[in-house]
Amino acid sequence: MNDLPGLPAGITGSRFSSRRVRLLAHQLVTTALDFVFPPRCIQCNRAGSLLCARCQAQIPTPPPIQERQSPLAERRATAEFGGPIQEAIHALKYKGQWRYAVPLSQRLIAELARSNWQPTLITATPLHQARLKSRGYNQAALLAESLAHAVKVPFRPDAVRRIRDTPAQVGLGMRDRQLNVAGAFQAESALVSGQRIVIVDDVYTTGATLRECASALLEAGAIKVWTLTVASASHRDQSDGLPASAVT
């Protein structure tokens, strides 16, 4: 069977799940609406794209961070969390407007190209099945799959999974966030052993979830783990002062 236009290769066949059917239906509806109502930039309202090149050129890219005492070898983000990037992320994450995954994933592609990373596998911060069922999709997985397809690196959403449904991190401080997600993830050794892995997410806040995912991947045999996010709410090393279980 041929892959469907507009979707990453490999989406059809055995992987063509009911979740992907819903996403395809959303895409078809959105494409039809775009003919009637052309997309407009979320920042300047210029017709033609959801986040135009002129507005994107005005968004500074934060420097990469190498955290001390962290399982993450390095973290990169394409922008600070705010302005049009924040609006685009919220539209994707909370309003079901998954077409914003296209311009946001393009930013990830450009940022990965600026790094000296050489990943052999790309994955995404996983949602618990209950939350995935409620939302209908994982926005991080949409971004990660587009990135992986563009750079021709295998995408494995099942490389790490959430084994415990945790309360939302919103409103929690750094230490409480870390305790909230402690032991919440498990990686598949058969998939990650010997691999150099990029974890993709929409926002780096305190890094608690991403560090916990990275720890699970390293414990399962991964060689190195980086994280790449669309936005970052903090550009300093937040790893100092964490309990040892959080950073090993």
QUIKAFEN-V533681 format. One record per helix or strand of 2 or more residues. SS is the DSSP state (h for helix, s for strand). FROM is the first residue (numbers start at 1). TO is the last residue. If there is no record, write none. Layout:
ss->SS from->FROM to->TO
ss->SS from->FROM to->TO
This chain:
ss->h from->13 to->15
ss->h from->18 to->36
ss->h from->53 to->57
ss->s from->75 to->80
ss->h from->83 to->94
ss->h from->100 to->114
ss->s from->121 to->124
ss->h from->129 to->135
ss->h from->139 to->151
ss->s from->160 to->162
ss->h from->174 to->181
ss->s from->185 to->187
ss->h from->189 to->192
ss->s from->196 to->204
ss->h from->208 to->219
ss->s from->224 to->232
ss->h from->244 to->247
